[in-house]
Amino acid sequence: FFGAHEPAVAVDFETFVGPLARSPGMKSWAWIAMVSGRNRRAFESLVQNSGVPGYGLFECDVTGKRIPLGERPVYFPITYVTPFREGESVAGFDCGSDLIRRRALEECTATGLPSATDPLAVFWGRPCDKVCIVYQPVFAATDGSLRGFAAGGMQPQGILERVLDKAALEKTGVRLG
């Protein structure tokens, strides 16, 4: 998608990826860009002008409250997310600011293969919602440099309920999350 749509805009992302977010067991899909520290302000302006007004990078404290982002050599912000109405509160979150997410990003960058987190509480939706975030690195075709990550928020419980008979699953007492 991002190789064919330069520069991408939020509406295009929602149109292209939105149907995937309605897949059973999926909470969301996102594009996470790699942004150098020196390009941060220009990047924020670019995303704002692409249809995400008020977009800005942030991190969260231990309670989940948004806090200003410190200066870093590189950021990994959630740039676009779908479904946007549910996920717009996470747009701008620097995935590199969270140890669990950063480790998954580092692992898939090193291997070139998808990497996933353990189930995590999400920033939106019901408080009990937990997702495993699967990251796939995206490298430039021209020079092989890292451009960012495609990410999907999977709900393991939803997938199991879809695959297994829900009543049988409840009888066994199996519940993820």
N, C-alpha and C positions, 0 to 999 in steps of 0.2 A: 504494500500500500504506500509506504513512505517513499520508496524508490520511484514509484509511478506518479506521485502527487507531490511535487515540490513547488512551493511550500504547501504543506497540508493545512487545512483549516478545520475548525471544530465541526462544522456542519458536514463536511465530507467524511470525517472520521465516524460520526454518528450514523450517517447513511450507509457507509461501507461495512462497519463492524456491528451496528445495532442489532441486526437479526441474530448474530451469534450470542448476544447477551440473553436472548430468550431461550437458549438451549437449556434443557434440564440440568440442574446441578451447577449452573454458572451464575455467579453474582454480577460479574462485570468483566469488561475488557478495557485495557488501557495502553496508551503509548507513553513510555518513559524515556525522555530524551537524555542524552549525556551533554551537559552544558559546562563549559570551562568557567572558572570564577571570573575571568576578565570579560566574558560575554554574557554574564548573568542579566544585567539591566537591559541590554539589547534584546535578549531572548524573551524576557518578560513582556516587553513592548510588542514584539512580534506576535506572541500568543494572544495578547489583549486585542491586537488589531485583526486577528484571525477569527474573532467571534467569542472570546472569553473575557468580557470586561472585568476589570478588577483583579485579573490573574496576577499572582505573586508567589514567590517561593516561600515556604515555611517548614518548620518542624514542629513536633509536639513534645510537651513535657511528659513526665511519668503518669499524669492524670488524663492525658489525651488532649490537653488544651493547646491551642495554637500559640507558638512563640516565635519571635523573630529568628531568622536564620543567620548564623554566624558566617564569617568569610571562610571559604574553603577553596582549594584549587579546582575542584570539580563537584558538580551537583548531578543528581539523578531525579529530577522532578516528574511527577505525574503530569503529563502535558495535556492529554485528552483522555476522557473516560466515558464509557457508555455502559448502562444508560446514564445520560448526563444529569437528568433531574434528580436521580438518587445519589449520584456520585460527585456532583459538582463541588461539594465541600472538601473533597480530597484533591482536587485539581491544584497543583502547585506544591503538594507535599513532597519533600525531598526524601526519596526512599533510601538514599545513602546515609541519612541521619539516624536510621534505626538499625541496630546491630543485626537483628535477625534477617531483615530484608537485604541489608548490605552484604551479608555473607552469601546469600543466595545469588545476588547479582555478581559477586566476585567469582563464585563457583562456575556459573554458566559462562561468564566471560572467559575464564581460563580453559574450559573444556569445549566451548562452542555448542554445548548441549543444553537442553532445558534443565532448569533447576527449580525446586519448589520449597516453600517454607512449610513448617508445621502449621496446624490450624492457628489462626490469629483472630482476635477480635477486630471487627471492622469499624471504621469511623462513622458509618451511617447505617441506617436500617434498625432492626431490632437489636437490643443489647446482647441477645444470646447468639446472634449471627456470628459464625466463625467461618473463615475461608482459608484455604491453602492457596497461596499465590504462586503461580507457575510463571517463570520468566524465560523468555527466549531471546538471546542476544541477536541484534541485527547489525551486521557489518557492511560497510560501504563496498560496493562492487569494484570501485576503481582502485582503492588502496588498502582495503581490508581493515580500515580503522573502525572502531566501535562507534555506531551512531546512536544506539539506545537499545531499548528492550520492548518487545511485545509482552504484555502481561495479561493473565486471566485469573480471576478470582473464582476458584472452584469451591462449591459447598459439598463436602464429602457425604453428609447426611442425605442431601437431596439426590445425589448420584446413587447411593445405596438403596434408597427408597424406590428409585426408578427401576433399578436392576432387580432388586429382590421384592418379593411380595411384602407390602408395608405391614400387613397384619402379622405375617410370620416374623418379620423383623421385630415388631413390638413384643411378641411372645418371648423372644430370646433375650429381650432387655438390651439389645444392642442400640447404642446411641452415641454418636460422635459429637464432640464439642464440649 
